[in-house]
């Protein structure tokens, strides 16, 4: 039992002692450990509501989940969260209803309660590195190796008629292509679609976006590669981590007037120095006084923000892949917990139980099937009869295949004939209209002869006058 308001959840890439752990940041003691899963991928550890902890496996196409009060994964209860590929990033909506996984360059959306695979968003060109949800769950943001930052509307993405569909795919609400190298981390504050969005990249820049208008508000240029970013609870300070292990503090309560800003000497001096290798994750506490940082040097350090001094170090066995502050869920310390969120095994397809396919053909030309509706209905009836044939062994299967082939060929020939018929009728009409009449032809030739004779007479008169 612990009386701490906030706890720290971490994961590292060795997996020797546990797969994920909950810590008390005040004293640095372990409160709960979760075992039985694989090694977590970076940016792939998050809470599912207040009942589950979900983690993406770094080597297998799986998601591992635990009830917060149990060390054993839900896989022991028969719940399998199998994905189409290895998960490179993961995000869960605040209400715990939807789960978005980054698999290679694709974004897969799942429903936790039913396990249905709802949709796939294809817009990135390379692997997705990080995904963040807005606090109201209406939008999520993805950043990838292709240097793109995309803002997605969850409602439009799940709707069949919503969003701008180009090439069969739903386009995101905003596409930020201001970075020139891979995006390593994202921060998304409170406020829904009006929240502040910050990204850091290998191109040594930190950018602040306005998601409402889709514009870049500020670009801060550093002299090193950036790997992690977060903000204070009041969103007055930005904390940026680099590959050298330093964490830089930038105040935006008096933002620069220029859109592109280079660090001044005073800003370069505001550094949290203590890590020996690259920073992998950053998180700020709710009270705005504590900063959490994880690094490749296998250490999680807790800092006092006003003094920029390290107050606690939590050692791990491997490189830190995920570390963040969260409000302590009560279910962690309860022996008997009834989850309020239903979690089921992921399905590979949404139409697994459907056994038939319906195809509707619409025509735009007038009176194309006016005289042949009865024949077309007969074709439909024969098609239905052929599709409902019962397989009664090998011979029955061969007969069914042959019957379906004949029906398909007849339907193809019939449609081709009816589609080409209007064009043939138009061609016949045009030929009849353009065919010349014999009487008209003779009259035209007679008129030409008369004109030619008049020209000859005029030429003779001119000669006689001369």
C-alpha positions as CSV (number, residue, x, y, z in Angstrom):
1,X,0.0,0.0,0.0
2,X,1.2,3.5,-0.8
3,X,-0.2,7.0,-0.2
4,X,1.5,8.6,-3.1
5,X,-0.6,10.7,-5.4
6,X,1.6,10.0,-8.5
7,X,3.5,7.0,-9.5
8,X,6.2,6.3,-12.1
9,X,5.8,3.4,-14.6
10,X,9.0,2.3,-16.4
11,X,10.2,-0.4,-18.8
12,X,13.6,-1.4,-20.1
13,X,15.0,-3.5,-22.9
14,X,16.6,-6.3,-20.9
15,X,13.6,-8.0,-19.3
16,X,15.7,-9.8,-16.8
17,X,13.7,-9.0,-13.6
18,X,10.3,-7.8,-15.0
19,X,8.7,-6.3,-18.1
20,X,7.2,-3.2,-16.5
21,X,7.4,-1.8,-13.0
22,X,5.5,0.8,-10.9
23,X,7.6,3.0,-8.6
24,X,7.0,5.4,-5.8
25,X,8.9,8.6,-6.8
26,X,9.2,9.9,-3.3
27,X,11.4,7.1,-2.0
28,X,12.3,5.1,-5.2
29,X,10.8,1.8,-4.1
30,X,9.0,-0.7,-6.3
31,X,5.2,-1.0,-5.8
32,X,4.3,-3.5,-8.4
33,X,6.0,-5.5,-11.1
34,X,4.6,-7.1,-14.2
35,X,6.1,-10.3,-15.7
36,X,5.4,-12.9,-18.4
37,X,5.6,-10.6,-21.4
38,X,8.3,-9.6,-23.9
39,X,10.6,-6.6,-24.0
40,X,8.7,-3.3,-24.5
41,X,9.3,-1.2,-27.7
42,X,10.0,2.5,-27.2
43,X,6.8,4.6,-27.0
44,X,4.6,1.5,-26.6
45,X,3.8,1.4,-22.9
46,X,0.5,3.0,-21.7
47,X,-2.5,2.5,-19.4
48,X,-5.8,1.1,-20.8
49,X,-8.3,3.1,-18.7
50,X,-7.7,2.5,-15.0
51,X,-7.7,-1.3,-15.2
52,X,-5.0,-2.5,-17.5
53,X,-1.4,-1.9,-18.5
54,X,-0.7,-2.5,-22.2
55,X,2.7,-3.0,-23.8
56,X,4.0,-3.6,-27.4
57,X,6.4,-6.4,-27.8
58,X,9.8,-5.4,-29.4
59,X,10.4,-8.7,-31.2
60,X,6.9,-10.3,-31.8
61,X,3.6,-9.2,-33.4
62,X,1.9,-9.1,-30.0
63,X,0.5,-6.7,-27.3
64,X,0.9,-7.8,-23.7
65,X,-1.6,-6.7,-21.1
66,X,-1.9,-7.0,-17.4
67,X,-4.5,-6.1,-14.9
68,X,-3.0,-3.5,-12.7
69,X,-3.3,-5.6,-9.5
70,X,-1.9,-8.8,-11.1
71,X,1.6,-9.8,-12.1
72,X,0.4,-12.3,-14.7
73,X,-0.6,-11.2,-18.2
74,X,-4.1,-11.6,-19.5
75,X,-2.7,-14.1,-22.0
76,X,-3.1,-16.7,-19.2
77,X,-6.8,-16.0,-19.3
78,X,-7.0,-16.7,-23.0
79,X,-6.9,-13.1,-24.3
80,X,-4.5,-12.9,-27.2
81,X,-3.7,-9.4,-28.6
82,X,-2.1,-10.5,-31.9
83,X,-1.2,-7.7,-34.4
84,X,-0.3,-7.9,-38.2
85,X,3.3,-7.1,-37.4
86,X,5.8,-5.9,-34.8
87,X,4.4,-2.8,-32.9
88,X,6.8,0.2,-33.1
89,X,4.5,2.6,-31.2
90,X,1.2,2.4,-29.2
91,X,-1.4,4.8,-27.9
92,X,-4.7,4.2,-26.2
93,X,-7.6,6.7,-26.1
94,X,-8.3,8.3,-22.6
95,X,-11.6,6.4,-22.2
96,X,-9.9,3.1,-23.0
97,X,-12.2,2.3,-25.9
98,X,-9.7,2.5,-28.8
99,X,-6.1,1.3,-29.3
100,X,-3.9,2.7,-32.1
101,X,-0.8,0.7,-33.0
102,X,2.0,1.8,-35.3
103,X,3.1,-1.2,-37.4
104,X,5.8,-0.3,-39.9
105,X,4.4,2.7,-41.8
106,X,0.7,1.9,-41.1
107,X,-1.6,2.9,-38.3
108,X,-4.1,0.2,-37.1
109,X,-7.1,1.1,-35.0
110,X,-8.6,-1.6,-32.7
111,X,-11.7,-1.6,-30.5
112,X,-10.8,-2.9,-27.0
113,X,-14.2,-4.1,-26.0
114,X,-14.9,-6.2,-29.1
115,X,-11.4,-6.8,-30.4
116,X,-12.5,-5.6,-33.9
117,X,-9.9,-4.3,-36.3
118,X,-11.7,-1.1,-37.4
119,X,-9.4,0.5,-40.0
120,X,-5.9,1.0,-41.3
121,X,-4.5,4.5,-42.0
122,X,-1.9,4.6,-44.7
123,X,-0.2,8.0,-45.0
124,X,3.4,7.6,-43.6
125,X,6.1,6.4,-45.9
126,X,8.4,5.0,-43.2
127,X,8.1,3.5,-39.7
128,X,5.9,5.3,-37.1
129,X,7.9,6.3,-34.1
130,X,5.4,7.8,-31.7
131,X,1.6,8.3,-31.3
132,X,-0.2,10.6,-28.9
133,X,-3.9,11.0,-28.2
134,X,-5.7,14.3,-27.3
135,X,-7.2,14.4,-23.8
136,X,-10.7,14.3,-25.2
137,X,-9.9,11.3,-27.4
138,X,-11.2,13.0,-30.6
139,X,-7.8,13.2,-32.4
140,X,-4.4,11.5,-32.3
141,X,-1.0,12.6,-33.7
142,X,1.6,10.4,-35.3
143,X,5.3,11.1,-36.0
144,X,7.5,8.9,-38.1
145,X,10.9,8.3,-39.7
146,X,9.7,10.1,-42.9
147,X,9.8,13.4,-40.9
148,X,6.0,13.8,-41.1
149,X,3.8,14.8,-38.2
150,X,0.1,13.9,-38.9
151,X,-3.0,14.9,-37.1
152,X,-5.9,12.4,-37.4
153,X,-9.5,12.8,-36.6
154,X,-10.7,9.5,-35.0
155,X,-14.3,10.0,-36.0
156,X,-13.5,10.7,-39.7
157,X,-11.1,7.9,-39.8
158,X,-13.7,5.4,-38.5
159,X,-16.5,6.8,-40.6
160,X,-17.2,5.4,-44.1
161,X,-18.2,8.7,-45.4
162,X,-16.0,11.0,-43.3
163,X,-12.8,12.7,-44.2
164,X,-11.1,13.3,-47.6
165,X,-10.6,10.0,-49.3
166,X,-7.7,10.0,-51.8
167,X,-6.7,6.7,-53.5
168,X,-9.0,4.8,-51.2
169,X,-7.4,6.1,-48.0
170,X,-8.7,8.7,-45.5
171,X,-6.4,11.7,-45.4
172,X,-5.4,13.3,-42.0
173,X,-6.7,16.6,-40.8
174,X,-3.2,18.2,-40.9
175,X,0.1,17.2,-42.5
176,X,3.1,18.9,-41.0
177,X,6.2,18.3,-43.2
178,X,8.4,21.0,-41.7
179,X,11.0,18.6,-40.4
180,X,13.7,17.3,-42.7
181,X,14.8,14.3,-40.7
182,X,13.0,11.6,-38.6
183,X,10.7,12.7,-35.8
184,X,11.7,11.2,-32.4
185,X,9.1,12.3,-29.9
186,X,5.8,14.3,-29.6
187,X,4.1,16.1,-26.8
188,X,0.4,16.8,-26.8
189,X,-1.1,18.9,-24.0
190,X,-4.6,19.3,-22.7
191,X,-7.3,21.1,-24.7
192,X,-8.5,18.7,-27.4
193,X,-7.9,20.0,-30.9
194,X,-6.7,23.3,-29.4
195,X,-3.9,21.6,-27.5
196,X,-0.3,22.5,-28.0
197,X,1.7,20.1,-30.1
198,X,5.4,19.9,-29.9
199,X,7.8,17.7,-31.9
200,X,11.5,17.1,-31.8
201,X,13.6,15.6,-34.6
202,X,17.0,14.4,-35.7
203,X,17.3,17.7,-37.7
204,X,18.1,19.5,-34.4
205,X,14.9,21.4,-34.2
206,X,12.0,21.6,-31.8
207,X,8.7,22.9,-33.4
208,X,5.5,24.2,-31.8
209,X,2.3,23.7,-33.8
210,X,-1.2,25.1,-33.8
211,X,-3.5,22.2,-34.5
212,X,-6.5,24.3,-35.1
213,X,-5.1,26.3,-38.0
214,X,-2.4,23.8,-39.0
215,X,0.5,26.2,-38.8
216,X,3.9,26.3,-37.2
217,X,4.1,28.8,-34.4
218,X,7.7,28.5,-33.3
219,X,10.9,26.7,-34.3
220,X,13.7,26.4,-31.8
221,X,17.1,25.4,-33.3
222,X,19.6,23.4,-31.2
223,X,23.2,22.3,-32.0
224,X,22.6,18.6,-31.2
225,X,20.2,15.8,-32.2
226,X,17.0,15.9,-30.1
227,X,15.4,12.7,-28.8
228,X,12.7,13.5,-26.3
229,X,10.3,16.4,-25.3
230,X,7.7,17.3,-22.7
231,X,6.2,20.3,-21.0
232,X,5.3,21.4,-17.5
233,X,1.8,21.1,-16.2
234,X,1.2,24.9,-16.7
235,X,2.8,24.6,-20.2
236,X,5.2,27.5,-19.5
237,X,8.4,25.4,-19.7
238,X,9.5,23.1,-22.5
239,X,12.0,20.3,-21.6
240,X,14.0,18.9,-24.5
241,X,16.4,15.9,-24.3
242,X,19.4,15.3,-26.6
243,X,21.8,12.6,-27.5
244,X,24.5,13.9,-25.2
245,X,22.4,13.2,-22.1
246,X,21.5,16.9,-21.3
247,X,18.0,18.2,-20.8
248,X,17.4,21.8,-21.9
249,X,14.7,24.1,-20.3
250,X,13.1,26.7,-22.5
251,X,10.6,29.2,-21.2
252,X,7.7,30.1,-23.5
253,X,5.9,32.5,-21.2
254,X,7.6,35.3,-23.2
255,X,8.0,33.7,-26.7
256,X,10.4,35.1,-29.2
257,X,9.0,37.4,-31.9
258,X,10.8,35.6,-34.7
259,X,9.4,32.3,-35.9
260,X,12.9,30.7,-36.0
261,X,14.8,31.0,-32.7
262,X,18.3,30.0,-31.9
263,X,19.3,29.3,-28.3
264,X,20.9,32.1,-26.4
265,X,23.7,31.8,-23.9
266,X,21.3,32.1,-21.0
267,X,19.0,29.3,-22.4
268,X,22.0,27.1,-23.0
269,X,22.9,27.4,-19.3
270,X,19.6,26.1,-18.1
271,X,20.6,22.4,-18.4
272,X,19.8,19.3,-16.4
273,X,23.1,17.4,-16.6
274,X,23.6,14.0,-15.1
275,X,22.9,11.4,-17.8
276,X,25.8,10.0,-19.7
277,X,24.0,8.9,-22.9
278,X,21.0,9.8,-25.0
279,X,17.7,10.7,-23.4
280,X,14.9,8.4,-24.4
281,X,11.8,9.7,-22.5
282,X,10.7,12.7,-20.5
283,X,7.7,13.4,-18.2
284,X,6.6,16.1,-15.8
285,X,4.6,15.7,-12.6
286,X,1.2,17.3,-12.0
287,X,2.5,19.8,-9.4
288,X,5.1,21.2,-11.9
289,X,8.0,20.7,-9.5
290,X,9.4,17.3,-10.6
291,X,10.8,16.1,-13.9
292,X,11.4,12.5,-14.9
293,X,14.0,11.4,-17.4
294,X,15.0,8.0,-18.8
295,X,18.2,7.3,-20.7
296,X,20.2,4.7,-22.6
297,X,22.6,4.7,-19.6
298,X,20.0,2.4,-17.8
299,X,19.0,5.1,-15.3
300,X,15.8,6.9,-14.5
301,X,16.5,10.2,-12.8
302,X,14.0,12.4,-10.9
303,X,14.8,16.2,-10.9
304,X,13.7,19.2,-9.0
305,X,12.7,21.7,-11.7
306,X,13.3,25.0,-9.8
307,X,16.9,24.0,-8.8
308,X,17.6,21.6,-11.7
309,X,19.1,19.2,-9.2
310,X,18.7,15.4,-9.2
311,X,16.9,14.2,-6.1
312,X,16.6,10.5,-6.9
313,X,18.0,7.8,-9.3
314,X,16.3,4.5,-10.1
315,X,18.7,2.0,-11.6
316,X,17.6,-0.6,-14.2
317,X,19.3,-3.5,-15.9
318,X,18.9,-2.3,-19.5
319,X,18.2,0.8,-21.6
320,X,15.1,2.7,-20.6
321,X,12.4,2.4,-23.3
322,X,9.4,4.0,-21.5
323,X,9.0,6.1,-18.3
324,X,6.2,8.5,-17.3
325,X,4.3,10.0,-14.4
326,X,0.7,9.0,-13.9
327,X,-1.9,9.4,-11.2
328,X,-1.8,6.3,-9.0
329,X,-4.8,4.1,-9.9
330,X,-6.6,2.6,-6.9
331,X,-6.8,-0.7,-8.6
332,X,-3.1,-1.3,-8.2
333,X,-3.5,-1.8,-4.4
334,X,-6.8,-3.7,-4.4
335,X,-6.6,-7.5,-4.1
336,X,-10.0,-8.1,-5.8
337,X,-10.7,-5.9,-8.8
338,X,-13.5,-6.1,-11.3
339,X,-12.4,-4.3,-14.5
340,X,-14.7,-1.7,-15.7
341,X,-13.3,-2.0,-19.2
342,X,-13.9,-5.1,-21.3
343,X,-10.8,-6.4,-23.1
344,X,-11.1,-9.2,-25.7
345,X,-8.8,-10.9,-28.2
346,X,-7.9,-9.0,-31.3
347,X,-9.6,-10.2,-34.5
348,X,-7.8,-10.4,-37.8
349,X,-10.8,-9.2,-39.9
350,X,-14.1,-7.6,-39.2
351,X,-16.1,-9.7,-41.7
352,X,-14.9,-13.1,-40.5
353,X,-18.5,-14.4,-40.1
354,X,-19.8,-13.2,-43.4
355,X,-20.1,-15.9,-46.1
356,X,-21.5,-14.0,-49.0
357,X,-20.7,-10.9,-51.1
358,X,-23.2,-8.5,-52.4
359,X,-22.5,-6.5,-55.6
360,X,-24.8,-3.8,-56.9
361,X,-24.6,-2.4,-60.4
362,X,-25.9,1.1,-61.1
363,X,-26.4,2.7,-64.5
364,X,-26.5,6.4,-65.3
365,X,-27.8,6.2,-68.9
366,X,-31.5,6.6,-69.4
367,X,-33.7,3.7,-70.5
368,X,-30.7,1.3,-70.8
369,X,-32.5,-1.6,-69.2
370,X,-36.0,-0.4,-69.8
371,X,-36.9,-3.3,-72.0
372,X,-34.8,-6.0,-70.4
373,X,-35.6,-5.8,-66.7
374,X,-37.1,-9.2,-66.7
375,X,-34.1,-10.8,-68.3
376,X,-31.8,-9.1,-65.8
377,X,-34.0,-10.4,-62.9
378,X,-33.7,-13.9,-64.3
379,X,-29.9,-13.5,-64.4
380,X,-29.9,-12.5,-60.7
381,X,-32.1,-15.5,-59.8
382,X,-29.7,-17.9,-61.6
383,X,-26.8,-16.2,-59.8
384,X,-28.4,-16.7,-56.4
385,X,-29.2,-20.3,-57.2
386,X,-25.7,-21.0,-58.3
387,X,-24.2,-19.3,-55.2
388,X,-26.4,-21.4,-52.8
389,X,-25.3,-24.8,-54.2
390,X,-24.4,-27.3,-51.6
391,X,-21.1,-29.1,-51.6
392,X,-21.7,-32.9,-51.5
393,X,-18.2,-34.2,-52.1
394,X,-15.6,-34.0,-54.8
395,X,-17.9,-34.4,-57.8
396,X,-20.3,-31.9,-56.3
397,X,-17.5,-29.4,-55.9
398,X,-16.4,-29.8,-59.6
399,X,-20.0,-29.4,-60.8
400,X,-20.4,-26.3,-58.6
401,X,-17.2,-24.7,-59.9
402,X,-18.3,-25.4,-63.5
403,X,-21.7,-24.0,-62.9
404,X,-20.2,-20.8,-61.4
405,X,-17.8,-20.4,-64.3
406,X,-20.7,-20.7,-66.8
407,X,-22.8,-18.2,-64.8
408,X,-19.9,-15.7,-64.6
409,X,-19.2,-16.0,-68.3
410,X,-22.9,-15.5,-69.2
411,X,-23.1,-12.5,-66.9
412,X,-20.0,-11.0,-68.3
413,X,-21.2,-11.4,-71.9
414,X,-24.6,-10.0,-71.0
415,X,-23.2,-6.9,-69.3
416,X,-20.7,-6.3,-72.2
417,X,-23.6,-6.6,-74.7
418,X,-25.8,-4.2,-72.8
419,X,-23.0,-1.7,-72.1
420,X,-22.0,-1.5,-75.7
421,X,-25.5,-1.5,-77.2
422,X,-26.1,2.3,-76.7
423,X,-22.9,3.2,-78.4
424,X,-23.7,0.9,-81.4
425,X,-27.2,2.6,-81.7
426,X,-25.6,6.0,-81.7
427,X,-23.1,4.9,-84.3
428,X,-25.9,3.6,-86.6
429,X,-27.8,6.9,-86.3
430,X,-24.8,9.0,-87.1
431,X,-24.0,6.9,-90.3
432,X,-27.6,7.3,-91.5
433,X,-27.5,11.0,-91.0
434,X,-24.2,11.6,-92.8
435,X,-25.0,9.3,-95.8
436,X,-25.5,11.7,-98.9
437,X,-28.7,11.6,-101.1
438,X,-28.3,10.8,-104.8
439,X,-30.6,13.7,-105.9
440,X,-28.7,16.1,-103.7
441,X,-25.4,14.9,-105.2
442,X,-26.6,15.4,-108.8
443,X,-27.9,18.9,-108.0
444,X,-24.6,19.9,-106.5
445,X,-22.7,18.7,-109.5
446,X,-25.1,20.6,-111.8
447,X,-24.6,23.8,-109.9
448,X,-20.8,23.4,-110.2
449,X,-21.0,23.0,-114.0
450,X,-23.1,26.1,-114.4
451,X,-20.7,28.2,-112.4
452,X,-17.7,26.9,-114.4
453,X,-19.5,27.8,-117.8
454,X,-20.1,31.3,-116.5
455,X,-16.5,31.8,-115.7
456,X,-15.5,30.6,-119.2
457,X,-17.8,33.2,-120.9
458,X,-16.5,36.0,-118.8
459,X,-12.9,35.1,-119.8
460,X,-13.8,35.1,-123.6
461,X,-15.4,38.6,-123.3
462,X,-12.3,40.0,-121.8
463,X,-10.1,38.6,-124.6
464,X,-12.4,40.2,-127.4
465,X,-12.2,43.6,-125.7
466,X,-8.4,43.5,-125.7
